[in-house]
Amino acid sequence: MSTNDCSLSDHEYRLAGIPQELDATLRRRAEMEGKPLPQVAVEAMARGVGIELVGSSGFDDLAGSWVSDPVCEQALDAMREHIDPELWP
């Protein structure tokens, strides 16, 4: 599968005659992934022609990448002790 930059172009497609099953599947996937329908459709088209889009329009690549760091946690806990509860209820 080739890899291409995910930067957007000015090209716009308006498609007619989308089979009902494809429409329903794309809409379900968009709902499940919490993405806009056009984004899911573009991703599906890219996969269909063997292109893997690189990059993202958000922080999807960071999801699930958290690594616990005890030193960082200690520092955050120390900061939390100095939060004024009247300013930040």
Legacy VTK file of the C-alpha trace (Angstrom):
# vtk DataFile Version 3.0
C-alpha trace
ASCII
DATASET POLYDATA
POINTS 89 float
0.000 0.000 0.000
1.465 3.378 -0.919
1.630 6.206 1.584
0.565 9.771 0.833
0.472 13.013 2.772
-2.979 13.695 4.180
-2.914 17.407 3.343
-6.164 18.609 1.842
-6.582 19.764 -1.734
-9.148 22.080 -3.276
-10.781 19.163 -5.110
-14.393 18.442 -4.320
-16.404 15.391 -5.328
-20.167 15.164 -5.455
-21.230 11.575 -5.898
-24.636 10.266 -6.868
-25.918 6.719 -6.991
-24.314 5.568 -3.744
-25.657 2.071 -2.995
-27.806 1.969 0.166
-25.610 -0.672 1.801
-22.476 1.439 1.239
-24.224 4.549 2.562
-25.412 2.714 5.671
-21.972 1.188 6.274
-20.173 4.526 5.945
-22.670 6.230 8.234
-22.316 3.471 10.857
-18.538 3.709 10.717
-18.655 7.505 11.035
-20.893 7.165 14.085
-18.734 4.452 15.662
-15.485 6.358 15.094
-16.937 9.753 15.970
-15.808 11.202 12.642
-17.626 13.252 10.018
-19.129 11.211 7.176
-16.998 12.915 4.470
-13.799 12.023 6.344
-14.838 8.376 6.655
-15.761 8.305 2.954
-12.360 9.732 1.915
-10.544 7.221 4.134
-12.570 4.367 2.593
-11.838 5.589 -0.947
-8.131 5.829 -0.165
-8.055 2.278 1.210
-10.005 1.084 -1.824
-7.340 2.325 -4.227
-4.424 1.189 -2.075
-3.396 4.507 -0.541
-2.618 4.867 3.144
-3.187 8.451 4.222
-0.450 9.766 6.496
-1.107 12.513 8.983
-4.305 13.478 10.637
-6.564 16.388 11.281
-6.406 15.836 15.033
-4.630 13.904 17.719
-5.752 10.409 16.695
-2.149 9.209 16.507
-1.706 10.012 20.212
-4.703 7.996 21.391
-3.593 5.113 23.579
0.033 6.233 23.691
0.130 7.474 27.312
3.010 6.064 29.341
2.853 6.575 33.083
5.854 8.422 34.511
6.102 8.422 38.321
8.316 11.540 38.378
5.803 13.440 36.235
2.935 12.240 38.420
4.752 13.488 41.544
5.279 16.884 39.950
1.612 17.115 38.950
0.500 16.097 42.444
2.733 18.824 43.944
1.178 21.396 41.606
-2.342 20.270 42.509
-1.623 21.015 46.169
-1.185 24.697 45.297
-4.458 25.107 43.411
-6.740 27.610 45.111
-10.123 25.848 45.459
-11.898 29.216 45.533
-10.527 30.015 42.066
-10.935 26.463 40.744
-13.902 24.792 42.481
LINES 1 90
89 0 1 2 3 4 5 6 7 8 9 10 11 12 13 14 15 16 17 18 19 20 21 22 23 24 25 26 27 28 29 30 31 32 33 34 35 36 37 38 39 40 41 42 43 44 45 46 47 48 49 50 51 52 53 54 55 56 57 58 59 60 61 62 63 64 65 66 67 68 69 70 71 72 73 74 75 76 77 78 79 80 81 82 83 84 85 86 87 88
